[in-house]
Amino acid sequence: MRANRLRQLWDAGEKTVNAWLGIPNSFSAEIMAQQGFESVTIDMQHGLVDYPASIGMLQAISTTDTVPLVRVPWNEPGIIMKSLDAGAYGIICPMINSKAEAEAFVSSVRYPPLGSRSFGPIRATMYAGADYYKHANNTVLTLAMIETTDAMAALEDILAVPGLDGIYVGPADLSISMGHAPRMDQ
């Protein structure tokens, strides 16, 4: 299986920079993937990207060694699995507020016995290699978004979920959850 360069860099203690794509265009994805970022995230939650558009974007990113990530619209197994089958090497999942939600998210990403992911990597095997199934559980990244006061209260439990690789903080939603207006300049 093609290695996940992002995971390798993190394992080596390296810092990484991730680009963000909210415009549903494979050419913009290709350009961004060639700019030296370690990873590029296709935003299906707040971006204008739907699943069909994400496929062309994943194809464009896969021509480089930039790691393709997808932020899915919600913690829903169907779209998580479809994004992985299409070639995402990591999933960013919004609004993870509890240990149970984090466990459900990780389960959707991992094949049995570590999870409940169904096998059907139609594009992922072309991108990653024929041995995708053998290595996907240890290669694909799971990143939970922490965006509410409930998530902050449950943070230690969320971080302890086996198979969760990291978190993203959603500052706008977290600010709103804390009773503050979101500010993008601070």
VMD Tcl script that draws the C-alpha trace (Angstrom):
set ca {
  {0.00 0.00 0.00}
  {1.16 3.49 -0.76}
  {2.44 5.01 2.48}
  {0.64 7.84 4.24}
  {3.35 10.50 4.22}
  {1.45 12.58 6.76}
  {1.43 9.71 9.26}
  {5.14 9.11 8.63}
  {5.99 12.76 9.26}
  {3.94 12.85 12.47}
  {5.54 9.61 13.67}
  {8.93 11.29 13.15}
  {7.80 14.31 15.19}
  {7.72 16.61 12.16}
  {5.38 19.57 11.73}
  {3.09 19.60 8.71}
  {0.96 22.12 6.84}
  {-2.46 21.24 5.45}
  {-4.21 23.18 2.68}
  {-8.00 23.49 2.47}
  {-10.24 23.17 -0.60}
  {-13.84 24.39 -0.58}
  {-14.24 24.99 -4.32}
  {-15.39 21.89 -6.23}
  {-12.76 21.88 -8.96}
  {-10.19 19.22 -9.81}
  {-7.83 21.75 -11.38}
  {-7.68 23.81 -8.18}
  {-7.06 20.57 -6.26}
  {-4.23 19.67 -8.62}
  {-2.65 23.12 -8.29}
  {-2.88 23.08 -4.48}
  {-1.43 19.57 -4.29}
  {1.64 20.77 -6.19}
  {2.40 23.69 -3.86}
  {4.42 21.80 -1.26}
  {1.74 21.16 1.36}
  {2.00 17.84 3.15}
  {-1.76 17.34 2.86}
  {-4.80 18.89 1.22}
  {-8.30 18.65 2.70}
  {-11.40 18.54 0.52}
  {-14.15 20.23 2.55}
  {-17.50 18.53 2.11}
  {-18.95 20.07 5.27}
  {-18.81 23.82 4.70}
  {-17.19 23.93 1.27}
  {-19.21 23.68 -1.91}
  {-17.92 20.18 -2.61}
  {-20.27 17.22 -3.00}
  {-19.28 13.56 -3.37}
  {-19.13 13.44 -7.20}
  {-16.90 16.53 -7.26}
  {-14.65 15.07 -4.56}
  {-13.77 12.10 -6.78}
  {-12.14 14.27 -9.45}
  {-10.38 16.25 -6.76}
  {-9.03 13.08 -5.13}
  {-7.84 11.91 -8.55}
  {-6.02 15.19 -9.11}
  {-4.35 15.11 -5.69}
  {-3.29 11.48 -6.19}
  {-0.89 12.51 -8.99}
  {1.36 13.98 -6.26}
  {2.77 12.80 -2.94}
  {0.45 15.21 -1.10}
  {-1.86 13.32 1.26}
  {-5.57 13.65 0.36}
  {-7.89 14.23 3.32}
  {-11.66 14.74 3.30}
  {-13.71 16.61 5.87}
  {-17.03 14.83 5.68}
  {-20.32 16.66 6.29}
  {-21.21 14.64 9.39}
  {-20.37 11.55 11.43}
  {-22.28 9.30 9.07}
  {-20.77 5.94 8.08}
  {-21.98 6.01 4.46}
  {-20.18 9.17 3.37}
  {-17.12 8.32 5.46}
  {-16.78 4.94 3.75}
  {-17.49 6.35 0.28}
  {-14.82 9.02 0.75}
  {-12.31 6.37 1.78}
  {-13.31 4.11 -1.12}
  {-12.72 7.07 -3.46}
  {-9.16 7.48 -2.21}
  {-9.09 9.70 0.88}
  {-6.13 8.84 3.08}
  {-7.69 10.47 6.10}
  {-11.06 11.67 7.33}
  {-11.72 14.81 9.35}
  {-15.06 14.35 11.10}
  {-16.94 17.38 12.46}
  {-18.88 17.74 15.71}
  {-17.44 14.87 17.72}
  {-18.86 15.59 21.17}
  {-18.38 12.37 23.12}
  {-16.38 9.20 23.44}
  {-19.24 7.24 21.85}
  {-19.29 9.55 18.82}
  {-15.51 9.24 18.47}
  {-15.77 5.45 18.69}
  {-18.48 5.40 16.01}
  {-16.34 7.59 13.76}
  {-13.23 5.43 14.14}
  {-15.33 2.30 13.56}
  {-16.54 3.68 10.22}
  {-12.92 4.15 9.08}
  {-11.45 0.82 10.23}
  {-12.06 -2.63 8.74}
  {-13.02 -5.52 11.07}
  {-11.95 -6.54 13.61}
  {-11.02 -2.93 14.52}
  {-14.16 -1.38 13.08}
  {-17.21 -1.80 10.88}
  {-16.02 -0.42 7.54}
  {-17.43 -2.29 4.58}
  {-14.99 -3.40 1.89}
  {-15.39 -1.67 -1.48}
  {-12.36 0.55 -2.15}
  {-13.14 0.99 -5.84}
  {-10.68 3.82 -6.36}
  {-8.55 3.46 -3.27}
  {-6.95 0.25 -4.55}
  {-5.93 2.01 -7.78}
  {-4.35 4.82 -5.77}
  {-3.03 2.89 -2.80}
  {-2.29 -0.55 -4.23}
  {-3.77 -4.02 -4.35}
  {-2.81 -4.68 -0.72}
  {-4.97 -1.77 0.49}
  {-7.10 -3.98 2.75}
  {-4.09 -5.37 4.62}
  {-2.70 -1.96 5.54}
  {-5.60 0.51 5.54}
  {-6.31 0.23 9.29}
  {-2.75 1.35 10.07}
  {-2.45 3.87 7.25}
  {-5.68 5.89 6.98}
  {-5.93 8.81 9.44}
  {-8.86 9.63 11.74}
  {-9.14 13.24 12.90}
  {-12.04 14.30 15.13}
  {-13.18 17.92 15.23}
  {-13.62 19.43 18.68}
  {-16.18 22.23 18.30}
  {-18.40 22.45 21.38}
  {-18.20 22.82 25.14}
  {-19.53 19.24 25.39}
  {-16.55 18.07 23.33}
  {-14.17 20.06 25.53}
  {-15.67 18.46 28.65}
  {-15.22 15.00 27.10}
  {-11.83 15.72 25.51}
  {-9.76 13.28 27.58}
  {-12.24 10.48 26.89}
  {-12.29 11.34 23.17}
  {-8.49 11.38 22.97}
  {-8.35 7.95 24.64}
  {-10.39 6.27 21.87}
  {-8.26 3.55 20.26}
  {-7.61 4.28 16.60}
  {-8.21 8.03 16.82}
  {-5.12 9.70 15.38}
  {-5.72 13.31 16.32}
  {-8.07 16.25 16.59}
  {-8.82 19.49 14.82}
  {-10.24 22.39 16.81}
  {-13.18 24.13 15.14}
  {-12.74 27.65 16.54}
  {-15.91 29.23 15.10}
  {-18.35 26.61 16.37}
  {-16.45 26.33 19.64}
  {-16.71 30.10 20.13}
  {-20.46 30.01 19.46}
  {-20.84 27.07 21.86}
  {-19.07 29.14 24.52}
  {-21.41 32.09 23.96}
  {-19.03 34.21 21.89}
  {-19.21 35.48 18.35}
  {-16.84 33.64 16.02}
  {-13.76 35.69 15.15}
  {-11.50 34.64 12.35}
  {-8.81 37.19 13.17}
  {-7.90 35.85 16.63}
}
mol new
graphics top color blue
foreach p $ca { graphics top sphere $p radius 0.5 }
foreach p [lrange $ca 0 end-1] q [lrange $ca 1 end] { graphics top cylinder $p $q radius 0.2 }
display resetview
